[in-house]
Amino acid sequence: MAEENINNLNDPEEEGTIDLLEIAANLWANRKKLIIWSVCGAVLGLIVAFSIPKEYTVSVKLAPEVNDNKGASGSLGALASMAGLSSTTSGTDAVYPMLYPDVVSSVPFLTSLFDVKVETAEDDPQTVTVQQYLEEDTSSPWWSAVMGLPFKLIGLFTPDQPVDPTHKLDNFRLTKDEDKLVKALGERVTASVDTKTSVVTVNVTMQDPVVSAILADTVVERLKDFVTDYRTSKARHDLEYAEQLNEEARQKYYVAQQKYAAYLDRNQGIVFRSAQVERERLENETALAFNVYNTTAQQVQRAQAKVQEALPVYAVISPATVPVKASKPRKLLILIGFTFLAFVACAAWIQFLKPMLDDYKANKAAEKAGNPEKETKKSEENRGE
């Protein structure tokens, strides 16, 4: 029997079971403290949840046009799609859907949104710019003001920099305030791409539902314009050059035509050989000028067709709508999270921290009880000093 008891004590599974039972029993014995801590955590979670301002998110999904690739590139594109990758990087287009998030988060794109007019959803709606809305109408939790109080106090003793009324926005050199606005707007305006379907999702989060919807629609339109300008830039330059050549050819044709007509008016009825040669030369120059003019006119038509062909097509799958419910804060998750953290913290205190503290105090008390003379000497030395 003694050997069986020893084996049971040395069995690690039995030890683990006993430890778990002891932990459960210890927590159950301190259940009142766990409940108090959990209630305090829930109260703190409610305070935090109701202190965070409401924010509304608008998502717009659009499917950009993808050029079809033939031959080997088409086969590779199919394999890439099966593997969960995107095959839109092939071809001559450098701004493909995978780069749209980088375009949206770029400094020039974000600063171009500063002057966008938005309307608030208040009883008395006001029309302000995005920059004014972020600076004046965006609130923050109360602890942000508390944490920023030392910096405000420091700012009272530092001289303010003079405001330049002639200052213009320069993307190459932003001021501190402009840089803060760009970062704040970059956190609120984001874009993502589905690598399998190439569907682009634009998300805009603001504290006003109408502002979110208006800005989301504007971001999508600006993104379309950016991609359209890029894709049609070469075709438009070719069109401008063809129109310039056509205009020059037209002027030369008109000049040659006028010379030929004037010569015929001056030399009617003259049968000299030299006059006939001059007439044939002017006639040939006029015909040549007309051929050049006709050729450049055809080039203009082809260039116009290329511009139209280069225009990208977008299918808006999910347009911007004014949200009804706030997306942030998620009060229930905050409440559950704070309650759980308070419960875990109390359990850690009961199971680990409090026993360690009690052992430390017991060791100190044992040291004092075991060396009374040493403690007396220390107390006398302290008194003497």
Salt bridges, closest charged atoms under 4 A:
GLU55 OE2 - ARG188 NH2 3.23
ASP93 OD2 - ARG231 NH2 2.74
GLU178 OE2 - HIS167 NE2 2.96
ASP179 OD2 - LYS183 NZ 3.38
GLU221 OE2 - LYS224 NZ 3.88
ASP238 OD2 - LYS234 NZ 3.25
GLU247 OE2 - ARG250 NH2 2.48
GLU278 OE2 - ARG281 NH2 2.24
GLU285 OE2 - ARG281 NH1 2.80
ASP358 OD2 - LYS354 NZ 3.30
